[in-house]
Amino acid sequence: MVDNMAELVYRKMGAKIRYYRQVKGINQTDFAIKVSISSQYLSKIENGKRIPSLPVLLSIAEALEVEVAELLDGKNV
């Protein structure tokens, strides 16, 4: 049960990151460069396959101009 809840949170967080990135009109490659990660890693984060470290999550939130809490709140975009 806990694993399923965690997976759901990661998928929703990834979907929010993708949504806000697309709203800003930034492609995955350029955004990955901006937050100093590979585009493959960003893709895995956006698809809920990887959990970003806190420093990476902070960089993503800053680049998207949103609070980290907005990415983690569990609400759908």
C-alpha positions, 0 to 999 in steps of 0.5 A: 500500500505504501509503495503504491502511494509513493509511486502515485506521488512520484507520478503526480510530481513528475506530471506537474514538473512536465506541465509547468515546463511545457507551460513555460515553453521549454523543451526537455533538453534545454530544461535539463541543461538549465537544472544541470541534469541529463535529459534522460534523468529528467524524462525519468523524473517526469514519468515517475520512474526516478525520485529527484534528490532534494538539491535537484528538486530545488533547482527544478522548482526554482527554474519553474518559478514554483514552490517545492510544495506545489510540486509535492502537494498531490493535486492533479494539474 
